[in-house]
Amino acid sequence: MKVLFLGGAGMIGSAASAEAVRRGLDVTVVTRGDPKRALPDGIRHIAADVRDVEGLRTALGGERYDAVVNWIGFTPEHLAGHAALFADAGQYVFISTCSVFARPVPQLPITESSPRSQPVFGYARDKVACELLLEQEARETGFRLTIVRPFHTYDRTVVPVLPGWTAVERMRAGLPVIVHGDGTSLWTLMHADDFARAFVPLLGSAHAVGESVNVVSGDILTWDQIHLFLAAAAGVREPLLVHRSSETIGRRWPGWAEVLEHDFRHTMLFDTAKLRRLVPDFAPRISLSAGLDEVIRFHDATASARRVDADLAAAFDDLVGE
């Protein structure tokens, strides 16, 4: 099966390309410049601007693909001309996000048919607009569309809490780390390798055409639990977690205000029935504790990854005193 990745050299894209090659797919990756991450052996790379449709058409040379995956469509303008260019593709997969779902969620667990609405949070608002545009194309032209929605994914290079490595350094120094709310809202994390194992079988699947699929692990974790697992991986037995409201944190650290208000503060639980129906042999293999052990080992071994934000640390100190 011939698969074209538009973008796909980032965290989850590179995991998916490695899994696709492992399963014997013929993968071509298009990026404007050199890929951010080294591509696995056996993958063809084409240098082209995915958002320049005519240039992309020339670069592809008329080849037909069984599945085309757009990893880097963030606004409707990024999708201009794609329905026509890939009209003959067996499947066009748009990578969206579970952040498109309305907050607060009117009913849990979230399914693929839960209401989509994000009037303020720009990233998710634009993804909703992309989904609606492509769905209209599919209705009007028969465009063979699949929408895939990851949620919060990570790999060894990513500390999956908002403060990043700053949180780990503070835990190890015995300093408090701020957690939004009272730490009990529910969340789910998924390792990029698990995402790839769930995602790749959707490529070329006739049952997935015309569908949207939430590709999530189904784990249920509180934010306190996530921080405690991170502390344990970092060798800290009793971290100091201090709780402050999302509004209070946003006032002191405005860069987090939007994502806390319209995303992270809300409980997010997912029904994975559709994913399990489409990919019946999938089950997550990487527990959060194992994944975070990998994160800590990578960062401890990679000095350039251990970035501490002194201004954020100062904001945490201020918030502790409030």
VODRENKOL-305395 format. One line per 4 residues: number of its first residue (from 0); for each residue x, y, z of C-alpha. Coordinates in nm, 2 decimals. Each point is the difference from the previous one (the first is absolute). Example, Ala and Ser with C-alpha at 12.3 -4.5 7.8 and 13.67 -1.06 7.14 Angstrom:
BEGIN
0	1.23:-0.45:0.78 ~ 0.14:0.34:-0.07 .
//
This chain:
BEGIN
0	0.00:0.00:0.00 ~ 0.13:0.34:-0.10 ~ -0.04:0.27:0.27 ~ 0.08:0.37:-0.03 .
4	0.07:0.20:0.32 ~ -0.04:0.38:-0.04 ~ 0.23:0.11:0.28 ~ 0.03:-0.28:0.25 .
8	0.36:0.05:0.12 ~ -0.11:0.12:0.34 ~ -0.06:-0.21:0.31 ~ -0.31:-0.20:-0.08 .
12	0.07:0.01:-0.38 ~ 0.34:-0.15:0.03 ~ -0.13:-0.27:0.23 ~ -0.27:-0.08:-0.25 .
16	0.24:-0.01:-0.29 ~ 0.22:-0.24:0.19 ~ -0.30:-0.22:0.07 ~ -0.11:0.02:-0.36 .
20	0.33:-0.12:-0.12 ~ 0.01:-0.28:0.26 ~ -0.34:-0.12:-0.15 ~ 0.14:0.00:-0.35 .
24	-0.16:0.32:-0.14 ~ 0.16:0.20:-0.28 ~ 0.03:0.35:0.17 ~ 0.09:0.33:-0.16 .
28	0.04:0.31:0.23 ~ -0.03:0.35:-0.13 ~ 0.16:0.29:0.20 ~ 0.10:0.34:-0.11 .
32	0.35:-0.03:0.13 ~ 0.21:-0.27:0.17 ~ -0.22:-0.21:0.24 ~ 0.01:0.10:0.37 .
36	0.06:-0.36:0.09 ~ 0.20:-0.26:-0.20 ~ -0.23:-0.21:-0.21 ~ 0.02:-0.38:0.03 .
40	0.18:-0.19:-0.26 ~ -0.21:-0.08:-0.30 ~ -0.20:0.32:0.00 ~ 0.01:0.22:-0.31 .
44	0.03:0.38:0.07 ~ -0.13:0.27:-0.23 ~ 0.09:0.37:0.06 ~ -0.31:0.21:-0.08 .
48	-0.23:0.25:0.17 ~ -0.31:-0.19:0.09 ~ -0.20:0.32:0.00 ~ 0.10:0.09:-0.36 .
52	-0.24:-0.22:-0.18 ~ 0.14:0.05:-0.35 ~ 0.36:-0.05:0.12 ~ -0.11:-0.31:0.19 .
56	-0.18:-0.13:-0.31 ~ 0.33:0.04:-0.20 ~ 0.21:-0.16:0.27 ~ -0.23:-0.31:0.02 .
60	0.01:-0.05:-0.37 ~ -0.35:-0.14:-0.04 ~ 0.06:-0.30:0.23 ~ -0.31:-0.15:0.16 .
64	-0.01:-0.10:0.36 ~ -0.22:-0.24:0.19 ~ 0.00:0.23:0.30 ~ 0.11:0.37:0.04 .
68	0.05:0.12:0.36 ~ 0.00:0.38:0.07 ~ 0.19:0.05:0.33 ~ 0.04:0.38:-0.04 .
72	-0.34:0.14:-0.09 ~ -0.08:0.26:0.27 ~ -0.23:0.25:-0.18 ~ -0.24:-0.04:-0.29 .
76	0.25:0.20:-0.22 ~ 0.25:-0.28:0.05 ~ -0.24:-0.25:-0.17 ~ -0.07:0.21:-0.31 .
80	0.00:-0.22:-0.31 ~ 0.06:-0.32:0.18 ~ -0.34:-0.16:-0.08 ~ 0.06:0.05:-0.37 .
84	0.37:-0.10:0.01 ~ -0.07:-0.32:0.19 ~ -0.34:-0.08:-0.15 ~ 0.13:-0.33:-0.13 .
88	0.17:-0.11:0.32 ~ -0.15:-0.30:0.17 ~ -0.03:0.20:0.33 ~ 0.09:0.35:0.13 .
92	0.07:0.00:0.37 ~ -0.02:0.33:0.18 ~ 0.18:0.01:0.34 ~ -0.22:0.21:0.22 .
96	-0.02:0.01:0.38 ~ -0.24:-0.11:0.28 ~ 0.03:0.37:0.12 ~ -0.28:0.07:-0.26 .
100	-0.26:-0.12:0.25 ~ -0.21:0.25:0.19 ~ 0.11:0.10:0.34 ~ -0.15:-0.07:0.25 .
104	-0.09:-0.33:-0.16 ~ -0.38:-0.03:0.02 ~ 0.02:-0.38:0.05 ~ 0.27:-0.24:0.09 .
108	0.16:-0.21:-0.13 ~ 0.09:0.18:-0.32 ~ -0.08:-0.18:-0.33 ~ 0.07:0.10:-0.36 .
112	-0.35:0.15:-0.02 ~ 0.04:0.22:0.31 ~ -0.06:0.37:-0.08 ~ 0.29:0.19:-0.16 .
116	0.03:0.36:0.12 ~ 0.30:0.21:0.08 ~ -0.08:0.37:-0.05 ~ 0.31:0.14:0.19 .
120	0.29:-0.25:0.01 ~ 0.16:0.08:-0.34 ~ 0.17:-0.33:-0.07 ~ -0.31:-0.21:0.06 .
124	-0.23:0.26:-0.17 ~ 0.20:-0.02:-0.32 ~ 0.00:-0.38:0.01 ~ -0.38:0.00:0.02 .
128	-0.01:0.23:-0.30 ~ 0.24:-0.24:-0.19 ~ -0.22:-0.30:0.09 ~ -0.32:0.17:-0.12 .
132	0.17:0.11:-0.33 ~ 0.11:-0.35:-0.08 ~ -0.33:-0.16:0.10 ~ -0.17:0.23:-0.24 .
136	0.24:-0.10:-0.28 ~ -0.08:-0.37:0.09 ~ -0.37:0.06:-0.02 ~ 0.01:0.19:-0.33 .
140	0.27:-0.18:-0.19 ~ 0.04:-0.35:0.15 ~ 0.34:0.09:0.13 ~ 0.11:-0.31:0.20 .
144	0.06:0.17:0.34 ~ 0.10:-0.14:0.34 ~ 0.05:0.23:0.30 ~ 0.24:-0.12:0.27 .
148	0.00:0.18:0.33 ~ 0.30:-0.06:0.24 ~ -0.02:0.15:0.34 ~ 0.30:0.06:0.23 .
152	0.29:-0.20:-0.13 ~ 0.36:0.00:0.11 ~ 0.32:-0.19:-0.05 ~ 0.35:-0.01:0.16 .
156	0.07:0.36:-0.12 ~ -0.31:0.16:0.17 ~ -0.08:0.05:0.37 ~ -0.38:-0.02:-0.02 .
160	-0.09:0.27:0.25 ~ -0.02:0.38:-0.08 ~ 0.32:0.10:0.19 ~ 0.20:-0.26:-0.19 .
164	0.35:-0.07:0.15 ~ -0.04:0.29:0.24 ~ -0.24:-0.21:0.20 ~ 0.25:-0.29:0.03 .
168	0.28:0.23:0.11 ~ -0.22:0.16:0.26 ~ -0.11:-0.34:0.13 ~ 0.35:-0.12:0.03 .
172	0.10:0.32:0.19 ~ -0.29:-0.04:0.24 ~ -0.18:0.30:-0.13 ~ -0.37:0.02:-0.06 .
176	-0.16:-0.06:-0.34 ~ -0.33:0.17:-0.08 ~ -0.29:-0.22:-0.12 ~ -0.31:0.16:-0.14 .
180	-0.33:-0.04:0.18 ~ 0.00:-0.25:0.29 ~ 0.19:-0.26:-0.21 ~ -0.30:-0.23:-0.03 .
184	-0.13:0.08:-0.35 ~ 0.04:-0.31:-0.23 ~ 0.23:-0.02:-0.30 ~ 0.15:-0.26:-0.23 .
188	0.35:-0.03:-0.14 ~ 0.12:-0.22:-0.29 ~ 0.36:-0.09:-0.09 ~ 0.08:0.07:-0.37 .
192	0.09:-0.36:-0.07 ~ -0.34:-0.11:0.13 ~ -0.16:0.26:-0.22 ~ 0.19:-0.13:-0.30 .
196	-0.11:-0.36:0.07 ~ -0.36:0.11:0.01 ~ 0.02:0.24:-0.29 ~ 0.19:-0.19:-0.28 .
200	-0.27:-0.28:-0.04 ~ -0.25:0.28:-0.08 ~ 0.20:0.07:-0.32 ~ -0.17:-0.16:-0.30 .
204	-0.29:-0.12:0.21 ~ -0.32:0.02:-0.19 ~ -0.19:0.00:0.33 ~ 0.18:0.31:0.11 .
208	-0.10:0.21:-0.31 ~ -0.27:0.24:0.09 ~ 0.07:-0.03:0.37 ~ 0.16:0.21:0.27 .
212	0.20:-0.20:0.25 ~ 0.13:0.11:0.34 ~ 0.34:-0.17:0.04 ~ 0.05:0.01:0.38 .
216	0.12:-0.24:0.26 ~ -0.31:0.00:0.22 ~ 0.20:0.03:0.32 ~ -0.15:0.21:0.28 .
220	0.24:0.21:0.20 ~ -0.03:0.30:0.23 ~ 0.24:0.29:-0.05 ~ 0.14:-0.08:0.35 .
224	0.06:-0.36:-0.11 ~ 0.18:0.11:-0.31 ~ 0.23:0.23:0.21 ~ 0.06:-0.28:0.25 .
228	0.09:-0.25:-0.27 ~ 0.24:0.26:-0.14 ~ 0.15:0.05:0.34 ~ 0.05:-0.37:0.06 .
232	0.17:-0.03:-0.34 ~ 0.23:0.28:0.10 ~ 0.09:-0.17:0.34 ~ -0.21:0.23:0.21 .
236	-0.22:-0.18:0.26 ~ -0.20:0.29:0.14 ~ -0.02:0.30:-0.23 ~ -0.15:0.32:0.11 .
240	-0.31:0.07:-0.20 ~ -0.18:0.33:0.05 ~ -0.35:0.06:-0.15 ~ -0.11:0.32:-0.14 .
244	-0.30:0.09:-0.22 ~ 0.04:0.01:-0.37 ~ -0.10:0.37:0.01 ~ 0.26:0.08:0.26 .
248	0.28:-0.18:-0.19 ~ -0.11:0.17:-0.33 ~ 0.02:0.35:0.16 ~ 0.36:-0.06:0.12 .
252	0.11:-0.20:-0.31 ~ -0.21:0.13:-0.29 ~ 0.15:-0.25:-0.25 ~ -0.20:-0.28:0.16 .
256	-0.33:0.19:0.05 ~ -0.17:-0.11:-0.32 ~ 0.11:-0.37:0.01 ~ -0.10:-0.03:0.36 .
260	-0.33:0.18:-0.04 ~ -0.11:-0.19:-0.31 ~ 0.18:-0.33:0.02 ~ 0.20:-0.13:0.29 .
264	-0.23:0.09:0.28 ~ -0.29:-0.21:-0.13 ~ -0.04:-0.38:0.06 ~ 0.05:-0.19:-0.32 .
268	-0.11:-0.37:-0.01 ~ -0.03:-0.19:-0.33 ~ -0.21:-0.29:-0.13 ~ 0.24:-0.20:-0.21 .
272	-0.26:-0.24:-0.15 ~ 0.04:0.12:-0.36 ~ 0.38:-0.03:0.01 ~ -0.03:-0.35:0.15 .
276	-0.25:-0.09:-0.27 ~ 0.23:0.13:-0.28 ~ 0.32:-0.13:0.15 ~ -0.11:-0.30:0.20 .
280	0.35:-0.13:0.09 ~ 0.12:0.34:0.14 ~ 0.07:0.05:0.37 ~ 0.24:0.25:0.15 .
284	0.33:-0.16:0.10 ~ 0.18:0.29:0.17 ~ -0.12:0.09:0.35 ~ 0.04:0.35:0.12 .
288	0.26:-0.10:0.25 ~ 0.21:-0.18:-0.27 ~ -0.05:0.29:-0.24 ~ 0.11:0.26:0.26 .
292	0.30:-0.22:0.10 ~ 0.10:0.03:-0.37 ~ -0.05:0.38:0.01 ~ 0.22:0.04:0.31 .
296	0.28:-0.22:-0.14 ~ 0.00:0.19:-0.33 ~ 0.02:0.34:0.17 ~ 0.26:-0.10:0.26 .
300	0.22:-0.12:-0.29 ~ -0.07:0.31:-0.22 ~ 0.12:0.33:0.14 ~ -0.16:0.20:-0.28 .
304	-0.34:-0.14:0.10 ~ 0.02:0.11:0.36 ~ -0.14:0.35:-0.04 ~ -0.11:0.18:0.31 .
308	-0.20:0.32:-0.04 ~ 0.12:0.24:0.28 ~ -0.30:0.23:-0.06 ~ -0.24:-0.28:0.04 .
312	0.17:-0.12:0.32 ~ -0.03:0.35:0.14 ~ -0.37:0.00:-0.09 ~ -0.04:-0.33:0.18 .
316	0.16:0.16:0.31 ~ -0.24:0.29:-0.02 ~ -0.30:-0.23:-0.03 ~ 0.11:-0.20:0.30 .
320	-0.02:0.32:0.20 ~ -0.35:0.10:-0.11 .
//
